[in-house]
Amino acid sequence: MNLLNKLGLIIICTTLSCCAAFTPKNTVNKISSTALCQTEFVAIFVNFPTARANHCQINSRASFNLVIDPENKPINDSAWYGFKIVPYHSGVVNINLNYSHSKHRYPPKISYDGTTWDLLDKSNIKVISKNEIRLSIPVEKQKIFIAAQEIFSVSKHNSWINKIENNPSITKSIIGKSVQDRPIYKLETGYKLETGANQNKQYIFIVGRQHPPEVTGAMALAPFVETILSEGELALKFRTKYNLVIIPNMNPDGVIHGHWRHNMDGVDLNRDWGPFTQPETRTIENELQRFKDGDDELVLFLDFHSTWRNLFYTQTDKEPTSPANFARDWLKAADDRLGADVYKFTREQSPNSGKPTSKNYMYSTYGIPAITYEVGDNTDRKELSQAAKIFAQEMMKNLIEWDPSHD
């Protein structure tokens, strides 16, 4: 880059704080068939989708330092990592994970096939500091995957989407493309009356995976949606009154590249609702146009995420919504069934801060309950699935009983 271009970049990034230390798109963590580092004992690769380890230092034939960098700075503490070990001999390999701009967050998961995952035993983990841990991993002559969470790849999203498409209630479509031209899929239900015409189209709008590392949110979205699409009496009754729009994976590029937070333009998509500067969020803006035009009606918005614990960010009880008091009544009904021994969660009444998040935008624009469904990073996977089904059931009960004339 010549001096003139460098000066131009400095001026631009001084003006736009979101550019700070951003690495240009298409250069971050490229997937390569070449080992990140290799000795006669073992090789370490980042040659699969979602992998992330940026630099490797060889200490000895069986000891390595891996530097885990974010795709952009500043960043939140969602230090995603993922790599593959290919051993040439049996023994123990020691790998230090060094986080350049974060502290350690995700307990390492281990897999021998990239599909079935377990927590790495605590005896194999040593915390050296808040931003460095050491993994001691027994190896034989088979590959091993290590990752911050189970790998929930774009391919896995798409396999689930294709499975759901087999439901006769569902229509699948591509409604936009990401920065790197990956498709953004929409699933939509549409109940037709006996006349064959669509009438009284009230919708629940569901999105997921704005932030790539937030795997437990994706794990909850799937059973939540499947419960609504089931053939049970409650679900069938619900779908005679309401339709769904589901966008399961808003940030396919970020997922592919193992990003901590952003899309390939270095933008946090959940800070771009309203500005809609990115192709992924502009896709949402276009999809919402029919509701602004009054062709269809929105009654509820849900955005699935992950964080340190189970919680729901909702409007405050002082902020009017239609349906009225939906969040309060829905979550209480679910909590009565679940109890803290099955799935402990909190409702956090979060007033509109003015930040361009999905929750703030959807409430400000449509006056509907707009709720961020957060699942704990380490929540038991069976429990989060069980809870998602119950949350879906109680949502359906509440909306079936809702009478708009009483709001």
PERA-V938209 format. One record per residue. N is the residue number from 1. PHI is phi in degrees with one decimal (none if undefined). Layout:
BEGIN
n: [N:N]
phi: [PHI:PHI]
END
This chain:
BEGIN
n: [1:2:3:4:5:6:7:8:9:10:11:12:13:14:15:16:17:18:19:20:21:22:23:24:25:26:27:28:29:30:31:32:33:34:35:36:37:38:39:40:41:42:43:44:45:46:47:48:49:50:51:52:53:54:55:56:57:58:59:60:61:62:63:64:65:66:67:68:69:70:71:72:73:74:75:76:77:78:79:80:81:82:83:84:85:86:87:88:89:90:91:92:93:94:95:96:97:98:99:100:101:102:103:104:105:106:107:108:109:110:111:112:113:114:115:116:117:118:119:120:121:122:123:124:125:126:127:128:129:130:131:132:133:134:135:136:137:138:139:140:141:142:143:144:145:146:147:148:149:150:151:152:153:154:155:156:157:158:159:160:161:162:163:164:165:166:167:168:169:170:171:172:173:174:175:176:177:178:179:180:181:182:183:184:185:186:187:188:189:190:191:192:193:194:195:196:197:198:199:200:201:202:203:204:205:206:207:208:209:210:211:212:213:214:215:216:217:218:219:220:221:222:223:224:225:226:227:228:229:230:231:232:233:234:235:236:237:238:239:240:241:242:243:244:245:246:247:248:249:250:251:252:253:254:255:256:257:258:259:260:261:262:263:264:265:266:267:268:269:270:271:272:273:274:275:276:277:278:279:280:281:282:283:284:285:286:287:288:289:290:291:292:293:294:295:296:297:298:299:300:301:302:303:304:305:306:307:308:309:310:311:312:313:314:315:316:317:318:319:320:321:322:323:324:325:326:327:328:329:330:331:332:333:334:335:336:337:338:339:340:341:342:343:344:345:346:347:348:349:350:351:352:353:354:355:356:357:358:359:360:361:362:363:364:365:366:367:368:369:370:371:372:373:374:375:376:377:378:379:380:381:382:383:384:385:386:387:388:389:390:391:392:393:394:395:396:397:398:399:400:401:402:403:404:405:406:407]
phi: [none:-77.6:-60.7:-61.3:-65.6:-61.1:-63.3:-62.5:-65.0:-62.5:-62.7:-61.8:-73.1:-71.7:-76.0:-111.0:-61.4:-67.8:-82.6:-53.2:55.7:-77.5:-87.9:-54.9:-59.1:73.4:-115.4:-87.8:50.0:-60.1:-75.3:-133.6:-81.2:-82.8:-63.2:-64.6:-157.0:-157.8:-128.3:-70.8:-93.1:-159.7:-125.3:-119.1:-120.7:-126.6:-107.0:-139.1:-57.3:84.2:-63.0:-156.3:-162.1:-95.3:-142.1:-134.6:-116.3:-89.5:-90.1:-160.0:-60.9:-129.8:-139.4:-141.3:-110.2:-109.8:-93.0:-108.8:-101.4:-76.9:-79.2:-161.6:-138.5:-72.3:-142.2:-87.5:-81.9:-126.0:-71.7:-77.3:-145.9:-168.8:-154.6:-120.4:-106.4:-116.5:-85.3:-106.2:-143.3:-84.6:155.0:-128.8:-109.1:-107.0:-127.8:-92.1:-97.2:-112.2:-94.0:-76.0:-138.6:-166.3:-108.3:-65.0:-125.3:-98.1:-60.4:-61.8:-106.1:-127.9:-146.8:-104.8:-132.1:79.0:-120.7:-95.8:-124.0:-135.3:-67.1:-65.3:-57.4:-59.5:-66.6:-96.4:-124.4:-123.2:-85.7:-91.4:-156.4:-66.2:-121.3:-152.7:-131.2:-116.5:-107.6:-111.8:-118.6:-65.8:-129.6:-125.5:-97.9:-144.7:-68.5:-134.5:-101.5:-123.1:-151.4:-65.9:-143.1:-54.6:-75.1:-112.8:-81.2:-61.0:-61.3:-67.8:-55.6:-68.0:-63.2:-65.5:-59.1:-65.6:-65.7:-64.9:-60.2:-69.7:-65.6:-62.7:-81.6:-104.8:-119.6:-102.5:-150.4:-98.3:-109.0:176.4:-130.8:-79.6:-54.8:-92.8:71.8:-86.8:-70.3:-109.2:-94.6:-121.7:-111.4:-140.4:-98.7:-151.5:-86.7:-106.1:-71.0:-58.9:-72.7:87.4:-98.9:-82.9:-138.7:51.0:-82.5:-105.4:-124.6:-104.1:-110.3:-125.9:-129.8:-151.3:57.3:-66.8:-112.3:-55.7:-72.6:-85.0:-70.2:-66.6:-64.3:-65.5:-65.3:-82.3:-57.5:-60.4:-67.8:-60.4:-66.6:-60.3:-64.6:-68.0:-91.8:-72.0:-98.4:-68.1:-59.3:-63.1:-65.7:-63.0:-64.4:-60.9:-76.0:-76.8:-111.8:-128.3:-111.7:-124.3:-119.4:-128.4:-120.7:-71.1:-139.0:-81.0:-128.5:-62.9:-63.5:-61.2:-65.6:-56.1:-92.4:65.5:-70.1:-83.9:-150.2:-104.9:-86.2:-76.6:-95.9:75.4:-114.7:-74.5:-61.0:-84.9:-126.8:-132.4:-91.3:119.2:-62.1:50.0:-85.8:-105.3:-60.0:-68.8:-78.4:-64.1:-59.0:-64.7:-57.1:-64.4:-68.0:-81.7:-59.5:-65.1:-77.6:-67.0:-75.0:85.1:-68.0:-132.1:-125.0:-94.4:-121.9:-160.4:-127.1:-129.2:-125.3:-90.8:-139.8:-131.8:-154.0:-70.2:-151.0:-79.4:-160.6:-126.6:-88.9:-129.7:-67.1:-76.5:-66.7:-83.4:-88.8:-68.1:-130.8:-130.2:-64.0:-72.0:56.0:-59.6:-59.5:-58.5:-72.6:-62.2:-71.7:-66.5:-62.0:-68.0:-64.0:-61.2:-83.4:-83.4:74.8:-66.5:-75.3:-101.4:-154.7:-81.4:-148.5:-125.8:-100.5:-113.1:-72.3:-119.5:-64.9:-59.8:-86.7:90.3:-68.0:-80.3:-91.1:-60.3:-59.7:-65.4:-63.4:-66.8:-70.1:-62.9:-83.5:-118.3:70.3:-95.4:-60.3:-123.7:-126.3:-96.2:-94.8:-103.2:-114.1:-61.9:-54.2:-108.7:-59.6:-53.7:-67.6:-68.4:-69.1:-67.5:-70.6:-60.3:-64.5:-59.1:-64.5:-69.7:-59.7:-65.6:-62.2:-70.6:-61.2:-63.0:-59.1:-62.3:-74.5:-61.7:-82.7:-66.7:-115.4:-57.2:-68.7:-93.3:-72.8]
END
